[in-house]
Amino acid sequence: MEGPAFSTRAESELYRKWGMDIIGMTNMAEAKLAREAEICYVTLAAITDYDCWYKSEEPVTLEMIIGNLTKNVDNSKRIIKGIVKNMRDGRKCGCTNALKMLL
């Protein structure tokens, strides 16, 4: 879904019934622009709440989301530091020529 916005319970139920596992508020525009600019792009998704996926979960609150966001920031920093340490010079992916077939 386009965000930043949270889905309603009904929207979340619909996405779940369609077989979706994750609802994300951002990513499409960024991924498209990165492809057009022939930039390597990857998504690091972090869960803020389980919404309707688990009936045993308590209803989603703003406090719950903020708390999980804070934890996600710390986890994301650790992941990114690890990725950067392991990056090698040069790209061997097709991103550098993503637009080649358009001409």
C-alpha positions, 0 to 999 in steps of 0.5 A: 500500500502507498504510505505513510499510512496504516491499513484498516483492519478490513484492508489487512484482512483482505491482503491476508486473504489474497495470500500476502505475508507483509504489508509495506507502506513504501518501496515501489517508487524507490525501487522503480527509481533505482532501477531507472537510475541503474542503482543497486537496490535492496529492501530491509523490511522490519515488522512493526506489528502483526495486525490481523495475522495472529488472532492471539496478538493484542490490538495494535496501538501507537505505543506498540508500533513506536516501541517496535520501530525503536527496536527495528532501528537498532537491528537495522543499524547492526544489519547495515554495518554487517553488510557494509563490512562485507561489500566488495568493490565493483558490481557484478549484478545486472543493475548497471545495465538495467536500461539496456534492453529499453533501447 
